[in-house]
């Protein structure tokens, strides 16, 4: 084979690989905060909007459960990812993910953890939770429904396993509904839980109350891989934070009132809450 032919073949191969890389899908991972089918329906319009704006496919991936989702996040599977605040801090430290935006829900880009009880429970202070069972929504990585509420208990001097019993439901709505049905004494959930339709449709929220709330902190983040080119990350951010004007139907589908620009420094309050509970410096 002549040197000229080898050169031609090499150039052709490089061109082919370069072209393939250019059209490779960007993977957008969304944590299973809601059922898979609902999550996919909610965020497909956003993936389509980003695909059009970037000129390359954005593939939406919704894991069937939190374990599978987190495995993908830890391996760096997602180019764009939506998850909770604790997930972000972990992936930022381990994989270099960079936050670009956060949700605004019910008109606010901040949220708090809370502990919720029945009004007829006789529980009127944090100290009244001694000897009680608290049903937290999700698992130990749930920021708003486990970590933040636990920070309040720690501040009050209560120790898990000693002063109260810890149990978990599948999600925050399940925790609140469980307490309403007297399956536990208190629930750990976000402070906006009484605005969530899956809760208001199933229980009489007038019979429930927020006993105590944590310090407020920045809402659920959107981040990109650390090695994503800066101009592409900025483009994704610009598309997302201008949807309220340019494509409000995308926000409506995602069940948010806006996406708001955010930076890593916005998560310093979250870092303090996490450290108070897990001892981690993130």
C-alpha positions as a Markdown table, in Angstrom:
| # | Residue | x | y | z |
|---|---|---|---|---|
| 1 | Unk | 0.0 | 0.0 | 0.0 |
| 2 | Unk | 1.5 | 3.4 | -1.0 |
| 3 | Unk | 2.2 | 6.1 | 1.5 |
| 4 | Unk | -0.2 | 8.4 | -0.4 |
| 5 | Unk | -3.0 | 5.9 | 0.0 |
| 6 | Unk | -2.3 | 5.4 | 3.7 |
| 7 | Unk | -2.4 | 9.1 | 4.2 |
| 8 | Unk | -5.7 | 9.4 | 2.4 |
| 9 | Unk | -7.2 | 6.6 | 4.5 |
| 10 | Unk | -5.9 | 8.1 | 7.7 |
| 11 | Unk | -7.4 | 11.5 | 6.8 |
| 12 | Unk | -10.7 | 9.8 | 6.0 |
| 13 | Unk | -10.7 | 8.0 | 9.3 |
| 14 | Unk | -10.0 | 11.1 | 11.3 |
| 15 | Unk | -12.7 | 13.0 | 9.5 |
| 16 | Unk | -15.2 | 10.1 | 10.2 |
| 17 | Unk | -14.3 | 10.0 | 13.9 |
| 18 | Unk | -14.5 | 13.8 | 14.2 |
| 19 | Unk | -17.9 | 13.9 | 12.5 |
| 20 | Unk | -19.2 | 11.1 | 14.7 |
| 21 | Unk | -18.0 | 12.9 | 17.8 |
| 22 | Unk | -19.7 | 16.1 | 16.7 |
| 23 | Unk | -23.1 | 14.4 | 16.5 |
| 24 | Unk | -22.7 | 12.2 | 19.5 |
| 25 | Unk | -25.7 | 12.5 | 21.9 |
| 26 | Unk | -25.4 | 14.6 | 25.0 |
| 27 | Unk | -26.9 | 12.6 | 27.8 |
| 28 | Unk | -29.3 | 14.4 | 30.2 |
| 29 | Unk | -29.9 | 12.5 | 33.4 |
| 30 | Unk | -32.8 | 13.4 | 35.6 |
| 31 | Unk | -33.2 | 11.9 | 39.1 |
| 32 | Unk | -36.4 | 9.9 | 39.7 |
| 33 | Unk | -38.1 | 12.4 | 42.0 |
| 34 | Unk | -41.4 | 11.4 | 40.3 |
| 35 | Unk | -42.4 | 8.1 | 38.6 |
| 36 | Unk | -40.3 | 7.4 | 35.5 |
| 37 | Unk | -43.0 | 7.9 | 32.9 |
| 38 | Unk | -44.1 | 11.2 | 34.4 |
| 39 | Unk | -40.4 | 12.4 | 34.7 |
| 40 | Unk | -39.8 | 11.5 | 31.1 |
| 41 | Unk | -42.9 | 13.4 | 29.9 |
| 42 | Unk | -41.9 | 16.4 | 32.1 |
| 43 | Unk | -38.4 | 16.8 | 30.8 |
| 44 | Unk | -38.6 | 15.6 | 27.2 |
| 45 | Unk | -39.6 | 19.2 | 26.0 |
| 46 | Unk | -36.5 | 20.6 | 27.7 |
| 47 | Unk | -34.3 | 18.0 | 26.0 |
| 48 | Unk | -35.8 | 18.8 | 22.7 |
| 49 | Unk | -35.4 | 22.6 | 23.2 |
| 50 | Unk | -31.7 | 22.1 | 24.1 |
| 51 | Unk | -31.2 | 19.8 | 21.1 |
| 52 | Unk | -32.5 | 22.5 | 18.8 |
| 53 | Unk | -30.5 | 25.3 | 20.4 |
| 54 | Unk | -27.2 | 23.3 | 20.5 |
| 55 | Unk | -27.6 | 21.7 | 17.1 |
| 56 | Unk | -26.9 | 18.3 | 18.5 |
| 57 | Unk | -29.0 | 15.5 | 20.0 |
| 58 | Unk | -29.7 | 15.7 | 23.8 |
| 59 | Unk | -30.8 | 12.3 | 25.0 |
| 60 | Unk | -33.0 | 12.2 | 28.1 |
| 61 | Unk | -32.3 | 9.4 | 30.5 |
| 62 | Unk | -34.5 | 8.7 | 33.5 |
| 63 | Unk | -33.3 | 5.9 | 35.8 |
| 64 | Unk | -35.9 | 3.5 | 37.2 |
| 65 | Unk | -34.7 | 4.1 | 40.8 |
| 66 | Unk | -32.3 | 6.3 | 42.8 |
| 67 | Unk | -29.7 | 3.5 | 43.0 |
| 68 | Unk | -29.4 | 3.2 | 39.3 |
| 69 | Unk | -29.5 | 7.0 | 38.8 |
| 70 | Unk | -26.7 | 7.6 | 41.4 |
| 71 | Unk | -24.6 | 4.9 | 39.8 |
| 72 | Unk | -24.8 | 6.8 | 36.5 |
| 73 | Unk | -23.9 | 10.1 | 38.2 |
| 74 | Unk | -20.9 | 8.5 | 40.0 |
| 75 | Unk | -19.6 | 7.1 | 36.7 |
| 76 | Unk | -19.9 | 10.4 | 34.9 |
| 77 | Unk | -22.5 | 9.0 | 32.5 |
| 78 | Unk | -24.5 | 12.3 | 32.3 |
| 79 | Unk | -23.3 | 15.4 | 30.4 |
| 80 | Unk | -26.2 | 17.4 | 31.9 |
| 81 | Unk | -27.7 | 16.3 | 35.2 |
| 82 | Unk | -30.6 | 17.3 | 37.5 |
| 83 | Unk | -30.5 | 16.0 | 41.0 |
| 84 | Unk | -30.6 | 17.2 | 44.6 |
| 85 | Unk | -28.2 | 19.5 | 46.4 |
| 86 | Unk | -26.3 | 16.8 | 48.2 |
| 87 | Unk | -25.9 | 14.8 | 45.0 |
| 88 | Unk | -24.4 | 18.0 | 43.4 |
| 89 | Unk | -21.8 | 18.5 | 46.2 |
| 90 | Unk | -20.7 | 14.9 | 46.0 |
| 91 | Unk | -20.4 | 14.9 | 42.2 |
| 92 | Unk | -18.7 | 18.3 | 42.1 |
| 93 | Unk | -16.0 | 17.1 | 44.5 |
| 94 | Unk | -15.6 | 13.6 | 42.9 |
| 95 | Unk | -16.2 | 14.3 | 39.2 |
| 96 | Unk | -15.9 | 18.1 | 38.8 |
| 97 | Unk | -19.5 | 18.7 | 37.8 |
| 98 | Unk | -20.4 | 22.4 | 37.6 |
| 99 | Unk | -23.8 | 23.8 | 38.5 |
| 100 | Unk | -25.4 | 26.1 | 35.9 |
| 101 | Unk | -28.9 | 26.6 | 37.2 |
| 102 | Unk | -31.5 | 25.7 | 39.9 |
| 103 | Unk | -35.2 | 25.2 | 39.9 |
| 104 | Unk | -37.6 | 27.9 | 40.9 |
| 105 | Unk | -40.7 | 26.2 | 42.2 |
| 106 | Unk | -43.9 | 27.9 | 43.5 |
| 107 | Unk | -42.1 | 31.2 | 42.7 |
| 108 | Unk | -39.0 | 30.6 | 44.9 |
| 109 | Unk | -35.5 | 29.4 | 44.2 |
| 110 | Unk | -35.0 | 28.4 | 47.8 |
| 111 | Unk | -36.4 | 25.6 | 49.9 |
| 112 | Unk | -36.1 | 24.2 | 53.4 |
| 113 | Unk | -36.4 | 20.8 | 55.1 |
| 114 | Unk | -39.2 | 20.4 | 57.6 |
| 115 | Unk | -40.7 | 18.0 | 60.1 |
| 116 | Unk | -44.4 | 17.5 | 59.8 |
| 117 | Unk | -46.9 | 16.1 | 62.3 |
| 118 | Unk | -50.6 | 15.7 | 62.7 |
| 119 | Unk | -52.2 | 18.6 | 64.5 |
| 120 | Unk | -53.9 | 16.1 | 66.9 |
| 121 | Unk | -50.6 | 14.3 | 67.7 |
| 122 | Unk | -49.8 | 16.2 | 70.8 |
| 123 | Unk | -46.4 | 17.0 | 69.4 |
| 124 | Unk | -45.8 | 20.7 | 69.7 |
| 125 | Unk | -42.0 | 21.0 | 69.9 |
| 126 | Unk | -38.9 | 19.2 | 68.7 |
| 127 | Unk | -38.4 | 17.8 | 72.2 |
| 128 | Unk | -41.8 | 16.2 | 72.0 |
| 129 | Unk | -40.2 | 13.9 | 69.3 |
| 130 | Unk | -38.3 | 12.0 | 71.9 |
| 131 | Unk | -39.4 | 8.3 | 71.8 |
| 132 | Unk | -41.2 | 8.9 | 68.5 |
| 133 | Unk | -40.8 | 7.4 | 65.0 |
| 134 | Unk | -39.9 | 9.8 | 62.2 |
| 135 | Unk | -40.6 | 8.7 | 58.6 |
| 136 | Unk | -38.3 | 10.4 | 56.3 |
| 137 | Unk | -39.0 | 10.7 | 52.5 |
| 138 | Unk | -36.4 | 8.9 | 50.4 |
| 139 | Unk | -33.1 | 7.7 | 51.8 |
| 140 | Unk | -30.1 | 9.2 | 53.6 |
| 141 | Unk | -29.0 | 11.1 | 50.4 |
| 142 | Unk | -32.4 | 13.0 | 50.4 |
| 143 | Unk | -31.4 | 16.6 | 51.1 |
| 144 | Unk | -34.8 | 18.3 | 51.8 |
| 145 | Unk | -36.5 | 15.3 | 53.4 |
| 146 | Unk | -33.7 | 13.7 | 55.4 |
| 147 | Unk | -30.5 | 15.7 | 55.7 |
| 148 | Unk | -32.0 | 19.1 | 56.3 |
| 149 | Unk | -34.7 | 17.9 | 58.8 |
| 150 | Unk | -32.0 | 15.9 | 60.6 |
| 151 | Unk | -29.9 | 19.0 | 61.0 |
| 152 | Unk | -32.7 | 20.5 | 63.0 |
| 153 | Unk | -32.9 | 17.5 | 65.3 |
| 154 | Unk | -29.2 | 17.5 | 65.8 |
| 155 | Unk | -29.3 | 21.2 | 66.7 |
| 156 | Unk | -31.9 | 20.4 | 69.3 |
| 157 | Unk | -29.7 | 17.7 | 70.8 |
| 158 | Unk | -31.7 | 14.7 | 69.6 |
| 159 | Unk | -29.8 | 11.6 | 68.6 |
| 160 | Unk | -31.1 | 9.1 | 66.0 |
| 161 | Unk | -31.6 | 5.6 | 67.4 |
| 162 | Unk | -31.4 | 6.9 | 70.9 |
| 163 | Unk | -34.0 | 9.7 | 71.1 |
| 164 | Unk | -36.1 | 8.7 | 68.1 |
| 165 | Unk | -36.6 | 5.9 | 65.6 |
| 166 | Unk | -35.7 | 6.5 | 61.9 |
| 167 | Unk | -37.7 | 5.0 | 59.1 |
| 168 | Unk | -37.9 | 5.7 | 55.4 |
| 169 | Unk | -40.7 | 5.9 | 52.9 |
| 170 | Unk | -40.2 | 5.8 | 49.1 |
| 171 | Unk | -40.5 | 9.5 | 48.7 |
| 172 | Unk | -41.5 | 12.7 | 50.7 |
| 173 | Unk | -45.2 | 12.5 | 49.7 |
| 174 | Unk | -45.3 | 8.9 | 51.0 |
| 175 | Unk | -43.8 | 10.0 | 54.3 |
| 176 | Unk | -46.4 | 12.7 | 54.9 |
| 177 | Unk | -49.3 | 10.5 | 53.8 |
| 178 | Unk | -47.9 | 7.8 | 56.1 |
| 179 | Unk | -48.0 | 10.2 | 59.1 |
| 180 | Unk | -51.5 | 11.3 | 58.2 |
| 181 | Unk | -52.5 | 7.6 | 58.3 |
| 182 | Unk | -50.7 | 7.3 | 61.7 |
| 183 | Unk | -48.0 | 4.9 | 60.4 |
| 184 | Unk | -45.4 | 7.1 | 62.1 |
| 185 | Unk | -45.4 | 10.1 | 64.4 |
| 186 | Unk | -43.6 | 12.6 | 62.2 |
| 187 | Unk | -42.4 | 13.0 | 58.6 |
| 188 | Unk | -39.3 | 14.5 | 57.1 |
| 189 | Unk | -40.1 | 16.4 | 53.9 |
| 190 | Unk | -39.6 | 19.7 | 52.1 |
| 191 | Unk | -41.4 | 22.8 | 53.4 |
| 192 | Unk | -43.5 | 23.0 | 50.2 |
| 193 | Unk | -44.9 | 19.5 | 50.5 |
| 194 | Unk | -48.5 | 20.7 | 51.2 |
| 195 | Unk | -48.5 | 22.3 | 47.7 |
| 196 | Unk | -47.7 | 19.0 | 46.0 |
| 197 | Unk | -50.8 | 17.6 | 44.2 |
| 198 | Unk | -49.9 | 14.0 | 45.0 |
| 199 | Unk | -50.3 | 14.9 | 48.7 |
| 200 | Unk | -53.3 | 17.3 | 48.5 |
| 201 | Unk | -55.3 | 14.8 | 46.5 |
| 202 | Unk | -54.9 | 12.0 | 49.1 |
| 203 | Unk | -55.0 | 13.7 | 52.5 |
| 204 | Unk | -56.7 | 16.6 | 54.3 |
| 205 | Unk | -53.7 | 18.8 | 54.8 |
| 206 | Unk | -55.6 | 21.0 | 57.2 |
| 207 | Unk | -55.1 | 18.3 | 59.7 |
| 208 | Unk | -51.3 | 18.5 | 59.4 |
| 209 | Unk | -48.8 | 21.1 | 60.4 |
| 210 | Unk | -45.1 | 21.9 | 60.0 |
| 211 | Unk | -43.5 | 21.5 | 63.4 |
| 212 | Unk | -40.2 | 23.0 | 62.5 |
| 213 | Unk | -38.2 | 24.0 | 59.5 |
| 214 | Unk | -34.4 | 24.0 | 58.7 |
| 215 | Unk | -32.5 | 27.0 | 57.5 |
| 216 | Unk | -33.4 | 27.7 | 53.9 |
| 217 | Unk | -31.1 | 26.8 | 51.1 |
| 218 | Unk | -30.8 | 26.9 | 47.3 |
| 219 | Unk | -33.2 | 24.8 | 45.2 |
| 220 | Unk | -32.6 | 21.6 | 43.1 |
| 221 | Unk | -29.6 | 22.1 | 40.8 |
| 222 | Unk | -28.7 | 21.4 | 37.2 |
| 223 | Unk | -25.1 | 20.7 | 36.4 |
| 224 | Unk | -22.8 | 19.9 | 33.5 |
| 225 | Unk | -19.7 | 17.7 | 33.3 |
| 226 | Unk | -16.5 | 19.4 | 34.4 |
| 227 | Unk | -14.9 | 18.8 | 31.0 |
| 228 | Unk | -17.7 | 20.3 | 29.0 |
| 229 | Unk | -16.5 | 23.2 | 26.8 |
| 230 | Unk | -17.2 | 26.5 | 28.5 |
| 231 | Unk | -19.1 | 27.9 | 25.6 |
| 232 | Unk | -21.4 | 24.9 | 25.4 |
| 233 | Unk | -22.1 | 25.1 | 29.2 |
| 234 | Unk | -23.0 | 28.8 | 28.9 |
| 235 | Unk | -25.2 | 28.1 | 25.9 |
| 236 | Unk | -27.2 | 25.4 | 27.9 |
| 237 | Unk | -27.4 | 27.8 | 30.8 |
| 238 | Unk | -28.7 | 30.7 | 28.6 |
| 239 | Unk | -31.3 | 28.5 | 27.0 |
| 240 | Unk | -32.6 | 27.3 | 30.4 |
| 241 | Unk | -32.7 | 30.7 | 32.2 |
| 242 | Unk | -34.5 | 32.4 | 29.3 |
| 243 | Unk | -37.3 | 29.8 | 29.0 |
| 244 | Unk | -39.8 | 32.0 | 31.0 |
| 245 | Unk | -39.7 | 34.4 | 28.1 |
| 246 | Unk | -38.9 | 32.2 | 25.2 |
| 247 | Unk | -40.7 | 28.9 | 25.9 |
| 248 | Unk | -42.8 | 28.9 | 29.0 |
| 249 | Unk | -44.5 | 25.7 | 27.9 |
| 250 | Unk | -41.2 | 23.9 | 28.6 |
| 251 | Unk | -41.3 | 25.2 | 32.2 |
| 252 | Unk | -44.9 | 24.2 | 32.6 |
| 253 | Unk | -44.1 | 20.6 | 31.5 |
| 254 | Unk | -41.2 | 20.4 | 33.9 |
| 255 | Unk | -43.5 | 21.6 | 36.7 |
| 256 | Unk | -41.3 | 24.6 | 37.7 |
| 257 | Unk | -41.9 | 28.3 | 37.5 |
| 258 | Unk | -38.4 | 29.1 | 36.2 |
| 259 | Unk | -34.8 | 28.0 | 36.0 |
| 260 | Unk | -32.5 | 30.4 | 37.7 |
| 261 | Unk | -28.7 | 31.0 | 37.0 |
| 262 | Unk | -26.6 | 29.6 | 39.8 |
| 263 | Unk | -23.0 | 29.1 | 40.8 |
| 264 | Unk | -21.1 | 26.8 | 43.2 |
| 265 | Unk | -20.9 | 29.5 | 45.8 |
| 266 | Unk | -24.7 | 29.4 | 46.1 |
| 267 | Unk | -24.3 | 26.0 | 47.7 |
| 268 | Unk | -22.2 | 27.0 | 50.6 |
| 269 | Unk | -25.3 | 27.0 | 52.9 |
| 270 | Unk | -26.0 | 23.5 | 51.8 |
| 271 | Unk | -22.4 | 22.5 | 52.6 |
| 272 | Unk | -22.9 | 23.8 | 56.2 |
| 273 | Unk | -26.1 | 21.7 | 56.7 |
| 274 | Unk | -24.5 | 18.6 | 55.2 |
| 275 | Unk | -21.4 | 18.9 | 57.4 |
| 276 | Unk | -23.6 | 19.2 | 60.5 |
| 277 | Unk | -25.3 | 15.9 | 59.7 |
| 278 | Unk | -22.7 | 13.7 | 57.9 |
| 279 | Unk | -19.4 | 15.4 | 58.9 |
| 280 | Unk | -18.4 | 15.7 | 55.2 |
| 281 | Unk | -16.4 | 18.7 | 53.9 |
| 282 | Unk | -17.8 | 19.1 | 50.4 |
